[in-house]
Amino acid sequence: MWLMYAAGSAFFAGITSILAKCGIRKTDSTVATAVRTEVVLIFSWLIAGAAGSVDQVRSVDGKTLWFLILSGLATGASWLCYYRALQEGPASVVAPVDKLSVLVTAVFSYFVFGETLSRKAGIGLILLTAGTAAMAFIS
């Protein structure tokens, strides 16, 4: 089931890039990010309400809340950078460079959680990184 959600995430992230590029043609990237954030905020609370999990907010402990706040700040910074990059660069190159987050995640997951990659996953990560570098830096 997780693979279906991951594929959905990839699909929606892909169309997000195109919709965002259309939406920032005549709008400042920071304003566009603020509008997007408001929509995500409302949508997230509607989904939590529909799932019946809003009451669980009170049971989130302090340490968990702190990490969620930091994650939210990182998301905001990522979106600000992403929208600015989309405003200035081609979506077909900005989106793959943004996906270097896979490399960052793999490195951090090793140091934070002790996770290791299989040989096949390591080769895939190297290929993904090389392909992204080729798209971004080789004209």
C-alpha positions in Angstrom: 0.0 0.0 0.0 2.9 2.4 0.8 4.1 2.1 -2.8 0.7 3.3 -4.1 0.9 6.3 -1.8 4.5 7.0 -2.9 3.4 6.8 -6.6 0.6 9.2 -5.8 3.0 11.5 -4.1 5.3 11.5 -7.2 2.3 12.2 -9.5 1.0 15.0 -7.4 4.5 16.5 -6.9 5.0 16.4 -10.7 1.8 18.2 -11.5 2.5 20.6 -8.6 5.6 21.8 -10.5 3.6 22.5 -13.6 0.7 24.2 -11.8 3.1 26.3 -9.7 5.1 27.4 -12.8 1.8 28.5 -14.3 0.8 30.3 -11.1 3.9 32.3 -10.6 4.2 33.8 -14.0 2.8 37.1 -12.8 3.1 36.7 -9.1 6.0 37.1 -6.6 7.3 33.7 -5.6 6.9 34.4 -1.9 3.3 35.5 -2.3 2.7 32.3 -4.4 4.2 30.2 -1.6 2.0 31.9 1.0 -1.1 31.2 -1.0 -0.1 27.6 -1.6 0.6 27.2 2.1 -2.8 28.4 3.1 -4.5 26.0 0.7 -2.4 23.1 2.1 -3.2 24.1 5.6 -7.0 24.1 5.0 -6.8 20.9 3.0 -4.8 19.2 5.7 -7.3 20.1 8.4 -10.2 19.0 6.3 -8.5 15.6 5.7 -7.7 15.2 9.4 -11.3 16.1 10.2 -12.7 13.6 7.6 -10.4 10.9 9.1 -11.6 11.7 12.6 -8.2 12.3 13.9 -8.3 16.0 14.9 -8.8 15.1 18.6 -5.3 13.4 18.6 -3.7 16.8 18.4 -4.0 17.1 22.2 -2.1 13.8 22.7 1.0 14.9 20.7 3.9 15.1 23.2 6.4 18.0 23.4 9.3 16.3 21.6 7.1 15.1 18.8 5.6 18.5 18.4 9.0 20.1 18.3 10.1 17.8 15.5 6.8 18.5 13.6 7.4 22.2 14.0 11.0 21.9 12.7 9.7 19.8 9.8 7.1 22.5 9.0 9.9 25.1 9.0 12.0 23.0 6.7 9.0 22.5 4.4 8.4 26.3 4.3 12.0 27.0 3.5 11.9 24.3 0.8 8.8 25.7 -0.8 10.2 29.3 -0.8 13.4 28.1 -2.5 11.4 25.9 -4.9 9.0 28.6 -6.0 11.9 31.1 -6.5 13.8 28.5 -8.5 10.6 27.8 -10.6 10.2 31.5 -11.2 13.7 31.9 -12.5 14.4 28.5 -14.1 12.8 25.9 -16.3 10.4 23.5 -14.5 11.9 20.6 -16.4 15.2 21.1 -14.6 14.1 22.7 -11.3 11.9 19.7 -10.4 14.7 17.1 -10.9 17.2 19.2 -8.9 14.6 19.4 -6.2 14.4 15.7 -6.1 18.0 15.6 -4.9 16.2 15.6 -1.6 16.3 11.8 -2.1 20.1 12.0 -1.7 19.8 14.3 1.3 17.3 11.9 2.9 19.4 8.9 2.3 22.5 10.6 3.9 20.6 11.9 6.9 18.7 8.6 7.4 22.1 6.8 7.6 23.4 9.2 10.3 20.2 9.7 12.2 18.6 6.3 12.0 21.5 4.0 11.0 19.6 3.0 7.9 21.7 1.5 5.1 20.9 1.1 1.4 21.0 -2.2 -0.4 23.6 -2.5 -3.2 20.7 -2.1 -5.7 19.3 1.0 -3.9 22.8 2.5 -3.7 23.4 2.1 -7.4 20.0 3.6 -8.0 20.8 6.6 -5.8 24.1 7.1 -7.7 22.3 6.9 -11.0 19.6 9.3 -9.9 22.1 11.8 -8.6 24.2 11.5 -11.8 21.1 11.9 -14.0 20.0 15.0 -12.1 23.4 16.5 -12.3 23.5 15.8 -16.1 20.0 17.5 -16.5 21.0 20.5 -14.5 24.6 21.2 -15.4 25.1 19.7 -18.9 23.5 21.7 -21.7 
